[in-house]
Amino acid sequence: MTKAELVEVMANQAGLTKADAARALDAFMTGVTGALKKGKKVTLVGFGTFDVKKRPARMGRNPQTNEAVKIPARNVVSFKVGSKLKESVN
């Protein structure tokens, strides 16, 4: 599903215009992104939890040259599925 398709579904389900639904979706994404940047967890009960995990620096290998390459530490976003979402998919 693309962002445009999601906006359309949100507009139909909530009785909004597509423009209002697009603004609501943008506000949601901005809020989640802002919270994750601050290191906070975002929990949507029944849907799931977004969290930031720290991935440590490590050594990797270039597959073409077999040369060792240092991969720097970084933050990655993780998502744990909530029980209601898990049940509805299965």
Buried (B, 14 or more C-beta within 10 A) or exposed (E): EEEEEEBBEBBEEEEBEEEBBBEBBEEEEEEBEEBBEEEEEBEEEEBBBBBBEEEEEEEEEEEEEEEEEEEEEEEEEEEEEBEEEEEEEE
